[in-house]
Amino acid sequence: MTFLWTALVVAAVAFAAAKGRMAEVGAAAMESAGKAVALALALAGVMALWLGLVKVAEEAGLVSAVARVARPLLSRLFPEVPADHPAMGAIVMNVSANVLGLGNAATPFGVRAMQALEELNPRKGTASDAQALLCALNTASVQLVPATVIALRAGAGSAAPAEVLGPTLAASLCGVTVAVIAAKLLARVWPSGEGGGPGGRSDP
Amino acid sequence: MRAALGLVSAWIIPLLLAGIPLVAVLRGVKVYPAFLEGAKGGFETAVRIVPSLVAILVALGMLRASGALDALAAALAPLTSALGLPASVVPLVLVRPLSGGGALGVVGDVLRAEGPDSYAGRLASVMAGSTETTFYVLAVYFGAAGVTRYRHALPAALLADLAGFAAAIVVVRLVFGP
């Protein structure tokens, strides 16, 4: 991000120098900085509403209700993790929290799941198949309600801020499907065993 | 397809707003204090992302004012328009896996420049909502477990991001039209 950001700013100034637009670029920098804070304020209201609602859902036990539904599906995705191992519980809570848009709650569960999976990992320090799959699942982001994006759209004056909800769910389901398939298939290309080259078998 | 997704979009939020407090009250939860506690966290989140929003919006604002964004758009137009990707959304594809706050900045920039209900605005919204900050997730999760060799985790995660972006283009075109 350091390199990308610096490159963007330097490119803008260099381009402005070539085109003689330095005054506009300086003005745009100041104006954009102010707009960024206005954007964050517009975000604050909807985020507060949503996270307040999610807290109510949490206290009503709705998160653990989702977890009960997710458990059978997830134990099929992670066959090498014993159903009664603490890792399985953490995985279930992590994925459930993600689906409900509880980003802040999902991360601690995910971290606990990764640490518990490391106990099961025969090669410490090298990602196990289960760890790689859990990470891929977390980077694909299935969310019932993408609250932040809806807040941004509301702040920008959209006529229907939530109209992207269904399409977002559909697109993230595609992403998750590819994440699972890619993690399962690529596991054979990067074997977990030591000394095995590409195409080697991982430990049973 | 369009009608079904539109219906889901219109109903989910009002249903959740009424349904969750109702279930919670029936289960004996003190709904109002719980709501206030959570809402406080939401406000803090918005404040926490101000620095990265400033950084990204300033860089993009400078790029737009310098004319570099238009030049890039013209150069990439044959490729990106064939993919259904407006030039203003291209930066999102690059920033999304690296920085969550930065991606929100790009989305905010697109929404402001092209309008939230334009094709570019809807596409940027769906792309940002259906993917995650891949490098951040990998760094935090593997870092906590003490894993240094990621094996196939990074390519699998990036493939998932690509699939999410491609699916976003297809779905937004199907539902809203180009």
Contacts between the chains, C-beta under 8 A, distances in Angstrom:
chain1	res1	chain2	res2	distance
A	1	B	98	5.0
A	1	B	99	5.1
A	1	B	102	6.7
A	4	B	94	7.2
A	4	B	95	7.2
A	4	B	98	6.7
A	5	B	55	6.1
A	5	B	56	7.5
A	5	B	59	5.9
A	5	B	102	7.9
A	8	B	59	4.1
A	8	B	60	7.3
A	8	B	62	7.7
A	8	B	63	6.0
A	9	B	58	7.7
A	9	B	59	5.2
A	9	B	62	6.2
A	11	B	63	6.8
A	11	B	66	7.9
A	11	B	68	5.7
A	12	B	59	7.0
A	12	B	62	3.7
A	12	B	63	4.5
A	12	B	65	7.5
A	12	B	66	4.4
A	12	B	68	5.8
A	13	B	62	7.2
A	13	B	66	7.3
A	15	B	63	7.7
A	15	B	66	4.2
A	15	B	67	6.2
A	15	B	68	3.9
A	15	B	71	7.2
A	16	B	62	7.7
A	16	B	65	7.3
A	16	B	66	3.9
A	16	B	67	7.6
A	16	B	68	8.0
A	19	B	66	6.7
A	19	B	67	5.2
A	21	B	65	6.5
A	21	B	66	5.5
A	21	B	67	6.0
A	24	B	65	4.3
A	24	B	66	7.4
A	25	B	62	5.0
A	25	B	65	4.7
A	25	B	66	5.0
A	27	B	65	7.1
A	28	B	61	4.2
A	28	B	62	5.5
A	28	B	64	6.7
A	28	B	65	3.5
A	29	B	58	5.1
A	29	B	61	6.2
A	29	B	62	5.2
A	31	B	61	6.5
A	32	B	54	7.9
A	32	B	57	4.3
A	32	B	58	4.7
A	32	B	60	7.1
A	32	B	61	3.1
A	32	B	62	7.4
A	33	B	54	5.2
A	33	B	57	7.1
A	33	B	58	5.4
A	35	B	57	5.9
A	35	B	61	7.6
A	35	B	108	7.8
A	35	B	112	7.0
A	36	B	50	6.8
A	36	B	53	4.1
A	36	B	54	4.3
A	36	B	56	7.9
A	36	B	57	4.3
A	36	B	58	7.2
A	36	B	105	7.0
A	36	B	108	7.6
A	37	B	50	6.1
A	37	B	53	7.7
A	37	B	54	7.2
A	39	B	53	5.9
A	39	B	57	7.3
A	39	B	105	8.0
A	39	B	108	4.7
A	40	B	46	5.2
A	40	B	47	6.8
A	40	B	49	6.2
A	40	B	50	4.7
A	40	B	53	5.6
A	41	B	46	7.2
A	43	B	46	4.5
A	43	B	49	7.5
A	43	B	104	7.9
A	44	B	42	7.1
A	44	B	43	5.1
A	44	B	46	3.6
A	44	B	47	7.2
A	46	B	42	7.9
A	47	B	42	3.7
A	47	B	43	6.9
A	47	B	45	5.4
A	47	B	46	5.1
A	48	B	39	4.0
A	48	B	40	7.4
A	48	B	42	3.7
A	48	B	43	4.8
A	48	B	46	7.7
A	49	B	39	6.8
A	49	B	42	7.0
A	50	B	42	6.3
A	51	B	38	4.5
A	51	B	39	6.1
A	51	B	41	4.9
A	51	B	42	3.6
A	51	B	45	7.1
A	52	B	34	7.8
A	52	B	35	4.0
A	52	B	36	6.7
A	52	B	37	7.7
A	52	B	38	4.1
A	52	B	39	3.5
A	52	B	42	6.6
A	53	B	16	6.7
A	53	B	17	6.6
A	53	B	20	5.7
A	53	B	21	7.6
A	53	B	35	6.8
A	53	B	38	7.1
A	54	B	38	5.9
A	55	B	34	5.0
A	55	B	35	6.4
A	55	B	37	5.6
A	55	B	38	2.6
A	55	B	39	7.7
A	55	B	41	7.5
A	56	B	20	5.5
A	56	B	21	5.8
A	56	B	24	4.9
A	56	B	29	6.6
A	56	B	31	5.4
A	56	B	34	4.8
A	56	B	35	5.4
A	56	B	38	7.0
A	57	B	20	4.7
A	57	B	24	7.1
A	58	B	34	7.9
A	58	B	38	7.9
A	59	B	24	6.5
A	59	B	29	4.6
A	59	B	30	8.0
A	59	B	34	4.8
A	60	B	20	6.9
A	60	B	23	5.4
A	60	B	24	3.6
A	60	B	27	4.9
A	60	B	29	5.0
A	61	B	27	6.5
A	62	B	20	6.8
A	62	B	23	6.8
A	62	B	24	8.0
A	104	B	41	7.1
A	104	B	45	7.9
A	107	B	140	6.6
A	110	B	137	7.9
A	110	B	140	7.9
A	110	B	141	5.7
A	111	B	140	6.9
A	111	B	141	6.5
A	111	B	144	4.2
A	111	B	145	7.7
A	114	B	141	4.8
A	114	B	142	7.0
A	114	B	144	5.6
A	114	B	145	3.9
A	114	B	147	7.5
A	115	B	144	6.1
A	115	B	145	5.2
A	117	B	145	6.9
A	118	B	145	4.4
A	118	B	146	6.5
A	118	B	147	6.7
A	121	B	147	8.0
A	124	B	146	7.3
A	125	B	146	6.5
A	125	B	147	6.0
A	125	B	148	5.4
A	125	B	149	6.3
A	126	B	147	6.8
A	126	B	148	7.9
A	126	B	149	4.2
A	126	B	151	6.5
A	127	B	142	6.8
A	127	B	147	5.2
A	127	B	149	6.3
A	127	B	150	5.2
A	127	B	151	4.6
A	127	B	152	7.9
A	127	B	153	5.3
A	131	B	141	7.8
A	131	B	142	7.4
A	131	B	145	6.7
A	131	B	147	6.4
A	131	B	153	7.1
A	132	B	150	7.3
A	132	B	151	5.8
A	132	B	152	5.6
A	132	B	153	3.9
A	132	B	156	6.3
A	133	B	156	7.8
A	134	B	141	7.3
A	135	B	137	6.3
A	135	B	138	5.7
A	135	B	141	5.4
A	135	B	142	7.1
A	135	B	150	8.0
A	135	B	153	4.7
A	135	B	156	7.9
A	135	B	157	6.2
A	136	B	153	6.4
A	136	B	156	4.3
A	136	B	157	4.9
A	136	B	160	5.8
A	138	B	132	6.6
A	138	B	137	5.0
A	138	B	141	6.8
A	139	B	97	7.9
A	139	B	131	7.6
A	139	B	132	4.6
A	139	B	133	7.8
A	139	B	134	4.2
A	139	B	137	4.9
A	139	B	138	7.1
A	139	B	157	4.1
A	139	B	160	6.0
A	139	B	161	6.8
A	140	B	131	7.2
A	140	B	132	6.6
A	140	B	157	7.6
A	140	B	160	4.3
A	140	B	161	7.7
A	140	B	164	6.6
A	141	B	129	7.8
A	141	B	130	6.4
A	141	B	131	5.8
A	141	B	132	4.0
A	141	B	164	7.7
A	143	B	129	6.7
A	144	B	12	7.1
A	145	B	12	6.3
A	145	B	13	6.6
A	145	B	16	7.0
A	146	B	125	7.9
A	146	B	128	7.7
A	146	B	129	3.2
A	146	B	130	7.5
A	148	B	104	6.6
A	148	B	128	8.0
A	148	B	129	7.7
A	149	B	107	6.7
A	149	B	125	4.9
A	149	B	128	5.4
A	149	B	129	4.3
A	150	B	13	7.8
A	152	B	104	6.5
A	152	B	107	5.7
A	152	B	108	5.8
A	152	B	111	6.3
A	152	B	116	8.0
A	152	B	125	7.4
A	153	B	111	6.5
A	153	B	116	4.5
A	153	B	121	7.6
A	153	B	125	5.9
A	155	B	108	8.0
A	156	B	108	7.2
A	156	B	111	3.9
A	156	B	112	6.1
A	156	B	115	7.6
A	156	B	116	4.4
A	156	B	121	7.6
A	157	B	116	6.6
A	158	B	111	7.6
A	158	B	116	3.5
A	158	B	117	5.6
A	158	B	121	7.6
A	159	B	117	5.6
A	160	B	9	7.7
A	160	B	10	8.0
A	160	B	117	7.1
A	161	B	116	7.2
A	162	B	9	5.3
A	162	B	10	7.1
A	162	B	12	7.4
A	162	B	13	5.4
A	163	B	6	6.8
A	163	B	9	5.0
A	163	B	10	7.7
A	163	B	122	7.6
A	164	B	9	7.1
A	164	B	122	5.9
A	164	B	125	4.4
A	164	B	126	5.2
A	164	B	129	6.6
A	165	B	8	6.6
A	165	B	9	4.1
A	165	B	12	5.8
A	165	B	13	7.4
A	166	B	4	7.5
A	166	B	5	3.2
A	166	B	6	6.8
A	166	B	7	7.9
A	166	B	8	4.2
A	166	B	9	4.4
A	166	B	175	7.2
A	167	B	5	5.9
A	167	B	9	7.8
A	167	B	122	7.6
A	167	B	126	4.9
A	167	B	168	7.3
A	167	B	171	4.4
A	167	B	172	5.7
A	167	B	175	5.2
A	167	B	176	7.9
A	168	B	125	7.3
A	168	B	126	4.9
A	168	B	129	4.0
A	168	B	130	4.9
A	168	B	168	7.9
A	169	B	8	7.4
A	169	B	130	7.8
A	170	B	5	6.9
A	170	B	167	6.9
A	170	B	171	4.8
A	171	B	126	5.5
A	171	B	127	7.5
A	171	B	129	7.9
A	171	B	130	3.8
A	171	B	164	5.5
A	171	B	167	4.1
A	171	B	168	4.3
A	171	B	171	5.2
A	172	B	129	7.2
A	172	B	130	3.7
A	172	B	131	7.4
A	172	B	164	6.2
A	174	B	130	8.0
A	174	B	163	5.4
A	174	B	164	6.4
A	174	B	166	7.7
A	174	B	167	3.5
A	175	B	130	5.9
A	175	B	131	6.3
A	175	B	160	4.8
A	175	B	161	7.0
A	175	B	163	5.1
A	175	B	164	3.3
A	175	B	167	6.6
A	176	B	160	7.0
A	177	B	163	7.5
A	178	B	159	5.7
A	178	B	160	5.0
A	178	B	162	7.8
A	178	B	163	3.6
A	178	B	164	7.8
A	179	B	156	6.1
A	179	B	157	6.9
A	179	B	159	7.4
A	179	B	160	3.6
A	179	B	163	7.8
A	182	B	152	7.7
A	182	B	155	7.1
A	182	B	156	4.0
A	182	B	159	4.4
A	182	B	160	6.5
A	183	B	152	6.7
A	183	B	153	7.6
A	183	B	156	4.3
A	186	B	152	3.6
A	186	B	155	5.9
A	186	B	156	5.3
A	187	B	151	7.6
A	187	B	152	5.9
A	189	B	152	6.4
A	190	B	151	4.1
A	190	B	152	4.3
A	192	B	151	6.9
